Amino acid sequence: MAIAGLPTVIKYMIDNSYSNGIYDVVKLTGIFVLLIVIGMGAQYISQRSAWRLEKEFNLYFRENLFSVIICKEPSDFNKNSIGDYNSRLNNDIASCAEYLEYTMMIFESLISFIIYAIYIFILNYKIAIIIYLVALIVLYLPNLTANKFSKKKKKLLDDTAFYNSKIIDLLSGYAFINCFTYKNINKNYEISLSKLEESRYNFGKFKTFVNVLNGLVMYMINISSFGIMAFLLYKGEITAGIATATIAYIQNFMFPLRTVIDAISLRKSVEIVMKNVLLEISENKI
């Protein structure tokens, strides 16, 4: 809220008649500095809390998943290799941590999104309504790519687990490596590595497409707001200060909106992993 108030202070600076002389200059500057100090203090508290939440999250998930693994019956435990379990404790938990991070990003950005939306509405309701309508269209975007994104992420995690398992298996047989077995062992390694990197490339390629698509549609807000502001300035319905503050708010408004869209897409990509880990912990918890 503090940072969101800065463009409004700029608006008053531009439109102010300065009837009180230097007092108005000092007052506006003081308010500007105060808002920045409050914003930076809140940012520090927010980031420190995020690190603490990540610590507690990792402790809970790693401890519980490890307990589930070591308490398996021998027949169930031997269904997977040590490499698979190692991958789950590292890669799967990392994906779960990503899920938490994206969830928190969505909530944090939605709060910023609402605050900037209110400020824009206070400045000029006509501009605000146009921006709101376009934003509703933009927020629907993640649903178009969610399923495919999730499948590609799952494929990458599966191939990463296979690669890690293969490394452990091959290195465990180090004593048997000789001039006769070297080519076959190396070939097995190259196949698993190639499979992993191909999955990583396919995931990155689709992620790039999603990012570009989201960014392209975001410009719809710029175009629509630019057009309505130009028209209102032409009609004399808004001042230069309102136009300046609105431009600043639109940029700030777009940032949390873009973050929400990206975070929703990325969260959906690891949602299956998160559900699987939670299911296994809940079903086998002692």
MOURFEN-V40906 format. One record per backbone hydrogen bond with DSSP energy under -1.0 kcal/mol. NH is the residue of the N-H (numbers start at 1). CO is the residue of the C=O. Records with the same first field share a line. If there is no record, write none. Layout:
NH: CO ; CO
This chain:
6: 3
9: 5
10: 6
11: 7
12: 8
13: 9
14: 10
15: 11
16: 12
21: 18
23: 20
24: 21
26: 22
27: 23
28: 24
29: 25
30: 26
31: 27
32: 28
33: 29
34: 30
35: 31
36: 32
37: 33
38: 34
39: 35
40: 36
41: 37
42: 38
43: 39
44: 40
45: 41
46: 42
47: 43
48: 44
49: 45
50: 46
51: 47
52: 48
53: 49
54: 50
55: 51
56: 52
57: 53
58: 54
59: 55
60: 56
61: 57
62: 58
63: 59
64: 60
65: 61
66: 62
67: 63
68: 64
69: 65
70: 66
71: 67
72: 69
77: 73
78: 74
79: 76
80: 77
85: 81
86: 82
87: 83
88: 84
89: 85
90: 86
91: 87
92: 87
93: 88
94: 90
95: 91
96: 92
97: 93
98: 94
99: 95
100: 96
101: 97
102: 98
103: 99
104: 100
105: 101
106: 102
107: 103
108: 104
109: 105
110: 106
111: 107
112: 108
113: 109
114: 110
115: 111
116: 112
117: 113
118: 114
119: 115
120: 116
121: 117
122: 118
123: 119
124: 120
128: 124
129: 125
130: 126
131: 127
132: 128
133: 129
134: 130
135: 131
136: 132
137: 133
138: 134
139: 135
141: 138
143: 140
144: 141
146: 142
149: 145
150: 146
151: 147
152: 148
153: 149
154: 150
155: 151
156: 152
157: 153
158: 154
159: 155
160: 156
161: 157
162: 158
163: 159
164: 160
165: 161
166: 162
167: 163
168: 164
169: 165
170: 166
171: 167
172: 168
174: 171
176: 173
177: 174
182: 178
185: 181
186: 182
187: 183
188: 184
189: 185
190: 186
191: 187
192: 188
193: 189
194: 190
195: 191
196: 192
197: 193
198: 194
199: 195
200: 196
201: 197
202: 198
203: 199
204: 200
205: 201
206: 202
207: 203
208: 204
209: 205
210: 206
211: 207
212: 208
213: 209
214: 210
215: 211
216: 212
217: 213
218: 214
220: 217
221: 218
223: 219
224: 220
225: 221
226: 222
227: 223
228: 224
229: 225
230: 226
231: 227
232: 228
233: 229
234: 230
235: 231
237: 232
243: 239
244: 240
245: 241
246: 242
247: 243
248: 244
249: 245
250: 246
251: 247
252: 248
253: 249
254: 250
255: 251
256: 252
257: 253
258: 254
259: 255
260: 256
261: 257
262: 258
263: 259
264: 260
265: 261
266: 262
267: 263
268: 264
269: 265
274: 270
275: 271
276: 272
277: 273
278: 274
279: 275
280: 276
281: 277
282: 278
283: 279
284: 280
